Amino acid sequence: MGSTAGRLTGKTALVTGAAGGIGAATAELFARESARVVVADIDKDSAAATADRIRDDGGIAVPFAADVSDEDQVASLIEFTVDTFGGVDVLQNYASNRSAVPKDVFVADADLSVWLAQLSVDLLGCVLTSKHALPHMLTAGAGAITNSSSLAGWLSLGSRPAYAAAKAGVIGFSKTLATEYGKQGIRCNVIAPGHITTPATEAMYDEQQTQVMLDHVSAPRLGRPDDVALAALFLASPESAFINGHVLVVDGGMSAYAPMLPSLRRLADER
Ligand SMILES: NC(=O)c1ccc[n+]([C@@H]2O[C@H](COP(=O)([O-])OP(=O)(O)OC[C@H]3O[C@@H](n4cnc5c(N)ncnc54)[C@H](O)[C@@H]3O)[C@@H](O)[C@H]2O)c1
């Protein structure tokens, strides 16, 4: 195993949306840090592949196929986690319904089914997994939940209103959970990635659009899944014991400047 490890020793981590991209990178990092990992995703084969990679690397991981928008399947997922590893210490939610994206267009054009598809996975997935994990965390007197939002949760992308609403909802939900259960030892935080290169974003943006993303990052490169995974590790680990209800932006500074800056720079370059 590559890491000096140990920051999640003795912990069980459930990672949803862990079949690929940021979720897989997080599951793999958590395992390198000695967590026992449940790799959960609706994509059964790819979840199994992530778990295989972790085990090949010497870590402990089991896959579980579940749709996080289905309460019975979520209940089974939590039951499986507790039966297999004795509890659930870390809940890391990344599941996101990318298939809704092409139809998530302007408000007047988007079908209600698109809204329901996006909200039921990206927002209600966090709600349902938290609801079923919380009793076990409360019994243990500790737990760390991290939900994934996005810059799109508070900065408009000019379309994709259902995704934006789901990701904004994640923030309000997580802050509420943090304050409801903080006194009982449970923390709930949010990770808000900017543009991160994953198979999902590579399929969504062409070369020119990707260049635009790079132009708007205040960093020499675009984000990688490990950039988010490392932030997730911090929020899952005891090092963040006094951080609760926080939104950790992982965007290479994409949201740090006033919107007119790239245009002003271009004008300055032209003079
Ligand atoms: N990549 C980025 O640039 C970026 C930016 C902002 C936010 N995010 C967020 O980070 C998270 C991970 O992003 P990613 O780029 O790795 O995306 P991704 O599409 O690769 O990951 C989402 C995962 O969720 C799974 N999934 C879909 N529906 C599900 C369901 N009903 N039940 C269980 N699993 C389901 C998919 O199979 C997939 O593995 C997502 O929540 C995304 O919205 C990503």
The ligand as a MOL file (V3000), in Angstrom:
LIG
                    3D

  0  0  0     0  0            999 V3000
M  V30 BEGIN CTAB
M  V30 COUNTS 44 48 0 0 0
M  V30 BEGIN ATOM
M  V30 1 N -16.4840 16.0990 -11.0510 0
M  V30 2 C -16.8100 17.3520 -10.7980 0
M  V30 3 O -16.3210 18.2900 -11.4600 0
M  V30 4 C -17.7820 17.6930 -9.7100 0
M  V30 5 C -18.0280 19.0450 -9.4360 0
M  V30 6 C -18.9250 19.3700 -8.4270 0
M  V30 7 C -19.5580 18.3710 -7.7110 0
M  V30 8 N -19.3060 17.0650 -8.0090 0 CHG=1
M  V30 9 C -20.0090 16.0460 -7.2390 0
M  V30 10 O -19.0920 15.0820 -6.7480 0
M  V30 11 C -19.7040 13.7920 -6.7650 0
M  V30 12 C -18.8520 12.8140 -7.5770 0
M  V30 13 O -18.6560 13.3400 -8.8620 0
M  V30 14 P -18.0140 12.4940 -10.0680 0
M  V30 15 O -17.5500 13.4670 -11.0800 0
M  V30 16 O -17.0780 11.4690 -9.5400 0 CHG=-1
M  V30 17 O -19.3670 11.8500 -10.6560 0
M  V30 18 P -19.8200 10.4180 -11.0720 0
M  V30 19 O -20.9970 10.6030 -11.9430 0
M  V30 20 O -18.6710 9.6090 -11.5910 0
M  V30 21 O -20.2530 9.7840 -9.6800 0
M  V30 22 C -21.5490 9.5910 -9.3080 0
M  V30 23 C -21.7390 8.1180 -8.9570 0
M  V30 24 O -23.0590 7.9790 -8.4330 0
M  V30 25 C -23.5790 6.7560 -8.9140 0
M  V30 26 N -25.0440 6.8050 -8.8640 0
M  V30 27 C -25.8860 7.3920 -9.7420 0
M  V30 28 N -27.1540 7.2190 -9.3530 0
M  V30 29 C -27.1110 6.4930 -8.2040 0
M  V30 30 C -28.1060 5.9840 -7.3340 0
M  V30 31 N -29.4110 6.1920 -7.5670 0
M  V30 32 N -27.7130 5.2720 -6.2520 0
M  V30 33 C -26.3930 5.0500 -6.0160 0
M  V30 34 N -25.4110 5.4960 -6.8080 0
M  V30 35 C -25.7670 6.2220 -7.8840 0
M  V30 36 C -23.0460 6.6210 -10.3330 0
M  V30 37 O -23.0940 5.2760 -10.7800 0
M  V30 38 C -21.6230 7.1610 -10.1650 0
M  V30 39 O -20.7150 6.1230 -9.8670 0
M  V30 40 C -21.1090 13.9830 -7.3130 0
M  V30 41 O -22.0120 14.1460 -6.2460 0
M  V30 42 C -20.9970 15.2720 -8.0980 0
M  V30 43 O -22.2290 15.9390 -8.2120 0
M  V30 44 C -18.4350 16.7050 -8.9820 0
M  V30 END ATOM
M  V30 BEGIN BOND
M  V30 1 1 1 2
M  V30 2 2 2 3
M  V30 3 1 2 4
M  V30 4 1 4 5
M  V30 5 2 4 44
M  V30 6 2 5 6
M  V30 7 1 6 7
M  V30 8 2 7 8
M  V30 9 1 8 9
M  V30 10 1 8 44
M  V30 11 1 9 10
M  V30 12 1 9 42
M  V30 13 1 10 11
M  V30 14 1 11 12
M  V30 15 1 11 40
M  V30 16 1 12 13
M  V30 17 1 13 14
M  V30 18 2 14 15
M  V30 19 1 14 16
M  V30 20 1 14 17
M  V30 21 1 17 18
M  V30 22 2 18 19
M  V30 23 1 18 20
M  V30 24 1 18 21
M  V30 25 1 21 22
M  V30 26 1 22 23
M  V30 27 1 23 24
M  V30 28 1 23 38
M  V30 29 1 24 25
M  V30 30 1 25 26
M  V30 31 1 25 36
M  V30 32 1 26 27
M  V30 33 1 26 35
M  V30 34 2 27 28
M  V30 35 1 28 29
M  V30 36 1 29 30
M  V30 37 2 29 35
M  V30 38 1 30 31
M  V30 39 2 30 32
M  V30 40 1 32 33
M  V30 41 2 33 34
M  V30 42 1 34 35
M  V30 43 1 36 37
M  V30 44 1 36 38
M  V30 45 1 38 39
M  V30 46 1 40 41
M  V30 47 1 40 42
M  V30 48 1 42 43
M  V30 END BOND
M  V30 END CTAB
M  END
